[in-house]
Amino acid sequence: MSIESCHVRESIREINDNSWVIGGRILLSRQSSPPLSGTFWGDGTGSFYTITDAPHPPSEYFSLPATSPFEKVYDRGEVSAVWIIGEAVLKARRLQKMFLPATREHVTLNELKKRSLSFAIPEVYHHAEFDDRYYLFQSRIYGETLENFWVKMEETAKQNCISRMVSIIKELMVWQGPNISGVDGKHLPDPFILKQGPEQECSPDKVLRACQELGMDCSTFMFTHCDPAPPNIMVNDKGELIGIIDWEIAGFVPKAWIITKFYVSGGLDLPSATNDMDEREQWRIGVGGALALKERFPHCVQDWFRRYYPSGKD
């Protein structure tokens, strides 16, 4: 099977102990010293990874062995996968219909880097797009994900983390755009606004009509992350929010959508060993409640459920 036809989770193939091919076209190499030019980063043990164009096709390659130095930390098989590669992260995604005309994550990150933020975001190392797949190499933000650390946190730390998220949301909202879109005016692929699958398109005009029909004030559009789920929130060993990752659906939206997303998206839930809904919803309902009660954000939660679940919430 060719690399191009493999599942996204199989995007990395090993050539030898110090060389790998990604997507059939990107050559990743490990060497003892940094190169004089080009993209590189450390492997965490004193060596360095570099990226160049791969021979097309590579003469010989193999599936990653169990002893591979790369750690796969996210896997949606045919759709997307994420690996830790030394001091970098590789994100690979199949570009479904919703994502083909959308703003690319590296564009968003590079625009955010121009702003003075009070929290960390990844630095873009390299990006490539071919065969309807998108590859992004970026720096790691060291710490724990909120998904893993929440259960270890005292109640005060949890409330402080919620308050910090609210302040970051307000910080990002200062940046405004002319349309519901990504930072470059391309599509914003948030499937929850239209409650549709990733194989359907979400043009700015289509999303605007949906927001207007939900009763949102569409006179201004504010920048937001759109997916502040616990796996995307990085905290330190005190439970303090230090960074946010995964900006692939960030963009400009009506103010009412910012809080509505917290109330309608189960994707923002925490894990729960007992599947207790109160435990699962502590993060998103905590942030949503703070935005509604303390910050007086408008929302269209009831209208959203009436539109997409007319017979009652699933």
C-alpha positions as CSV (number, residue, x, y, z in Angstrom):
1,M,0.0,0.0,0.0
2,S,1.4,3.4,-0.9
3,I,1.8,6.1,1.8
4,E,-0.7,8.3,0.0
5,S,-3.4,5.7,0.4
6,C,-2.7,4.9,4.0
7,H,-4.8,6.0,6.9
8,V,-3.6,9.3,8.4
9,R,-2.5,7.4,11.5
10,E,0.1,5.7,9.3
11,S,1.5,8.9,7.8
12,I,5.0,8.3,9.2
13,R,7.1,5.4,7.8
14,E,10.6,4.5,8.9
15,I,13.4,4.3,6.4
16,N,16.1,3.5,9.0
17,D,16.9,4.4,12.6
18,N,17.5,8.0,11.8
19,S,15.3,8.7,8.8
20,W,11.5,8.7,8.2
21,V,9.2,9.7,5.4
22,I,6.0,11.5,6.1
23,G,3.1,11.4,3.6
24,G,5.6,10.1,1.0
25,R,7.1,13.6,0.5
26,I,8.6,14.9,3.7
27,L,11.9,13.5,4.8
28,L,12.5,13.7,8.6
29,S,16.1,13.0,9.6
30,R,17.9,12.9,13.0
31,Q,21.5,14.0,13.3
32,S,24.0,14.8,16.0
33,S,24.4,18.5,15.3
34,P,22.1,21.3,14.1
35,P,22.1,22.1,10.3
36,L,23.5,25.4,9.1
37,S,20.1,26.3,7.6
38,G,16.6,25.0,7.3
39,T,14.0,23.8,9.7
40,F,15.2,21.8,12.8
41,W,14.5,21.2,16.4
42,G,16.0,19.2,19.3
43,D,15.1,15.6,20.0
44,G,15.4,16.2,23.8
45,T,18.6,14.1,24.1
46,G,21.2,16.2,22.4
47,S,20.5,15.3,18.7
48,F,18.4,17.2,16.2
49,Y,15.6,16.6,13.7
50,T,15.6,18.2,10.3
51,I,13.1,18.4,7.5
52,T,13.8,18.3,3.7
53,D,12.0,17.1,0.6
54,A,11.8,13.3,0.4
55,P,12.8,11.2,-2.7
56,H,9.5,10.5,-4.4
57,P,8.8,7.8,-3.8
58,P,11.3,6.6,-1.1
59,S,13.1,3.5,-2.2
60,E,12.2,1.5,0.9
61,Y,10.3,2.2,4.1
62,F,8.5,0.3,6.9
63,S,5.8,0.8,9.5
64,L,6.9,2.4,12.7
65,P,8.2,-0.2,15.1
66,A,7.2,-0.4,18.8
67,T,10.6,1.1,19.6
68,S,10.0,4.3,17.6
69,P,11.0,7.5,19.4
70,F,7.8,9.1,18.3
71,E,4.7,9.1,20.6
72,K,1.3,9.1,19.0
73,V,-0.9,11.2,21.4
74,Y,-4.1,11.4,19.2
75,D,-5.5,9.0,16.7
76,R,-8.7,9.3,14.6
77,G,-7.5,6.8,12.1
78,E,-8.6,8.0,8.7
79,V,-9.1,11.6,9.7
80,S,-6.3,13.0,11.9
81,A,-3.4,12.0,14.2
82,V,-0.9,13.8,16.4
83,W,2.7,12.7,17.3
84,I,5.3,14.1,19.7
85,I,8.6,14.1,17.8
86,G,11.3,15.3,20.3
87,E,10.6,18.9,21.1
88,A,8.0,19.3,18.3
89,V,4.5,18.1,17.6
90,L,3.3,16.8,14.2
91,K,-0.3,17.2,13.3
92,A,-1.7,15.3,10.3
93,R,-5.2,15.8,8.9
94,R,-7.2,14.5,6.0
95,L,-8.9,17.6,4.4
96,Q,-12.6,16.8,4.4
97,K,-14.9,19.0,2.5
98,M,-15.5,21.4,5.4
99,F,-11.7,21.9,5.8
100,L,-10.7,22.3,2.1
101,P,-11.6,26.0,1.9
102,A,-10.9,26.7,5.5
103,T,-8.2,28.8,7.1
104,R,-5.1,26.7,7.8
105,E,-3.9,26.4,11.4
106,H,-0.4,27.7,10.6
107,V,-1.9,30.9,9.2
108,T,-3.9,31.5,12.5
109,L,-0.8,30.7,14.7
110,N,1.4,33.1,12.7
111,E,-1.2,35.9,13.0
112,L,-1.6,35.3,16.7
113,K,2.2,35.5,17.1
114,K,2.0,39.1,16.0
115,R,-0.1,39.9,19.0
116,S,1.0,40.3,22.6
117,L,-0.7,37.3,24.3
118,S,-0.8,36.5,28.0
119,F,-0.5,32.8,27.4
120,A,1.6,30.4,25.3
121,I,0.7,29.1,21.8
122,P,2.7,26.8,19.6
123,E,5.3,28.2,17.2
124,V,5.0,27.0,13.6
125,Y,8.1,25.1,12.4
126,H,6.9,23.7,9.0
127,H,3.7,23.0,7.2
128,A,2.8,21.1,4.0
129,E,-0.3,20.2,2.1
130,F,-0.6,17.6,-0.6
131,D,-2.8,14.6,-1.6
132,D,-5.7,16.3,0.3
133,R,-3.8,16.1,3.6
134,Y,-2.3,18.8,5.8
135,Y,0.8,18.4,7.9
136,L,1.8,20.9,10.6
137,F,5.0,20.7,12.6
138,Q,4.9,23.0,15.7
139,S,6.6,23.5,19.0
140,R,5.5,21.8,22.1
141,I,4.0,23.5,25.1
142,Y,5.3,21.7,28.1
143,G,2.9,20.9,30.9
144,E,-0.2,18.7,31.4
145,T,-3.5,18.9,29.5
146,L,-6.4,20.0,31.6
147,E,-8.0,16.7,30.5
148,N,-5.4,14.8,32.5
149,F,-4.8,17.2,35.4
150,W,-8.3,18.3,36.3
151,V,-8.9,15.4,38.7
152,K,-5.7,16.3,40.6
153,M,-6.7,19.9,41.2
154,E,-8.2,21.4,44.3
155,E,-11.5,23.3,43.9
156,T,-9.8,26.7,44.3
157,A,-7.4,25.8,41.4
158,K,-10.3,24.6,39.3
159,Q,-12.1,27.9,39.8
160,N,-8.9,29.9,39.1
161,C,-8.5,28.0,35.8
162,I,-12.1,28.7,34.8
163,S,-11.5,32.4,35.6
164,R,-8.3,32.4,33.6
165,M,-10.1,30.9,30.6
166,V,-12.7,33.7,30.8
167,S,-10.0,36.3,30.9
168,I,-8.3,34.8,27.8
169,I,-11.6,34.7,26.0
170,K,-12.1,38.4,26.7
171,E,-8.4,39.1,25.7
172,L,-9.0,37.4,22.3
173,M,-12.3,39.1,21.7
174,V,-10.6,42.5,21.3
175,W,-9.4,41.2,17.8
176,Q,-12.4,41.7,15.5
177,G,-13.0,40.8,11.8
178,P,-15.4,41.8,9.1
179,N,-17.0,38.4,8.6
180,I,-17.6,35.0,10.2
181,S,-14.4,33.5,9.0
182,G,-10.8,32.5,9.7
183,V,-8.2,35.2,10.2
184,D,-7.5,35.3,6.4
185,G,-11.2,35.5,5.4
186,K,-11.5,31.9,4.5
187,H,-14.0,29.4,5.9
188,L,-14.3,28.8,9.7
189,P,-15.0,25.0,10.0
190,D,-16.9,24.9,13.3
191,P,-19.4,22.1,12.6
192,F,-21.5,23.0,15.7
193,I,-22.8,26.3,14.3
194,L,-24.6,24.4,11.5
195,K,-24.7,21.1,13.3
196,Q,-23.4,19.2,10.3
197,G,-20.7,16.7,9.4
198,P,-17.2,17.5,8.1
199,E,-18.1,16.5,4.5
200,Q,-20.5,19.5,4.2
201,E,-19.3,23.0,3.3
202,C,-19.6,25.9,5.7
203,S,-19.1,29.1,3.7
204,P,-19.2,32.4,5.6
205,D,-22.5,33.3,4.0
206,K,-24.1,30.0,5.0
207,V,-22.8,30.3,8.6
208,L,-24.0,33.9,8.8
209,R,-27.5,32.9,7.8
210,A,-27.5,30.2,10.4
211,C,-26.4,32.6,13.1
212,Q,-29.0,35.2,12.1
213,E,-31.7,32.5,12.2
214,L,-30.6,31.6,15.7
215,G,-31.1,35.2,16.7
216,M,-27.5,36.2,17.2
217,D,-26.4,39.8,16.9
218,C,-24.2,39.7,13.8
219,S,-23.1,43.3,13.7
220,T,-19.6,42.5,15.0
221,F,-17.5,39.4,14.9
222,M,-14.9,38.6,17.6
223,F,-11.9,36.2,17.5
224,T,-12.2,33.1,19.6
225,H,-10.6,29.6,19.8
226,C,-13.9,27.8,19.1
227,D,-12.6,24.5,20.6
228,P,-11.4,25.2,24.2
229,A,-11.7,21.5,25.1
230,P,-9.8,20.1,28.1
231,P,-7.2,18.3,25.8
232,N,-6.4,21.7,24.2
233,I,-5.8,23.6,27.5
234,M,-2.3,23.3,29.0
235,V,-1.6,23.7,32.7
236,N,1.5,23.6,34.9
237,D,2.0,21.5,38.0
238,K,-0.1,23.9,40.0
239,G,-3.1,23.7,37.7
240,E,-2.5,27.2,36.3
241,L,-3.5,27.7,32.7
242,I,-0.3,28.4,30.7
243,G,-1.2,27.7,27.1
244,I,-3.7,26.7,24.5
245,I,-3.2,24.4,21.5
246,D,-5.2,23.2,18.5
247,W,-6.3,26.4,16.7
248,E,-7.5,24.7,13.6
249,I,-11.1,26.0,13.8
250,A,-10.4,29.4,15.4
251,G,-11.8,32.6,13.9
252,F,-14.2,35.5,14.0
253,V,-17.8,34.7,15.3
254,P,-20.7,36.6,16.8
255,K,-20.3,37.2,20.5
256,A,-23.3,35.0,21.3
257,W,-21.6,31.9,19.8
258,I,-18.7,32.0,22.2
259,I,-20.8,31.1,25.2
260,T,-23.3,29.0,23.2
261,K,-20.5,26.7,22.1
262,F,-19.8,25.9,25.8
263,Y,-23.4,24.8,26.4
264,V,-24.1,22.8,23.3
265,S,-20.8,21.0,22.6
266,G,-20.2,17.7,24.5
267,G,-16.7,17.8,22.9
268,L,-15.7,20.3,25.6
269,D,-16.5,17.7,28.4
270,L,-14.0,16.4,30.8
271,P,-13.4,12.6,31.0
272,S,-15.2,10.8,33.8
273,A,-14.3,7.3,35.1
274,T,-17.9,6.8,36.2
275,N,-19.5,8.8,33.2
276,D,-21.0,11.1,35.8
277,M,-22.5,14.1,33.8
278,D,-21.8,16.6,36.6
279,E,-18.2,15.6,36.6
280,R,-18.0,15.7,32.8
281,E,-19.5,19.1,32.5
282,Q,-17.6,20.9,35.2
283,W,-15.2,22.7,32.8
284,R,-17.6,23.8,30.0
285,I,-20.5,24.7,32.3
286,G,-18.1,26.4,34.6
287,V,-16.7,28.6,31.9
288,G,-20.1,29.0,30.2
289,G,-21.7,30.0,33.6
290,A,-19.0,32.5,34.3
291,L,-19.5,34.1,30.9
292,A,-23.3,34.2,31.3
293,L,-23.6,35.3,35.0
294,K,-20.5,37.3,35.6
295,E,-19.7,38.7,32.2
296,R,-23.3,38.9,30.9
297,F,-22.5,37.4,27.5
298,P,-25.5,37.0,25.2
299,H,-26.3,33.5,24.0
300,C,-28.7,31.5,21.9
301,V,-28.6,28.1,23.7
302,Q,-32.3,27.5,23.7
303,D,-32.7,28.5,20.1
304,W,-29.9,26.2,19.1
305,F,-31.5,23.2,20.7
306,R,-34.9,24.1,19.3
307,R,-33.5,24.3,15.8
308,Y,-31.4,21.2,15.9
309,Y,-33.3,19.1,18.4
310,P,-36.9,20.1,17.9
311,S,-38.1,16.9,19.7
312,G,-35.9,17.5,22.7
313,K,-32.2,17.2,23.5
314,D,-30.6,13.8,22.7
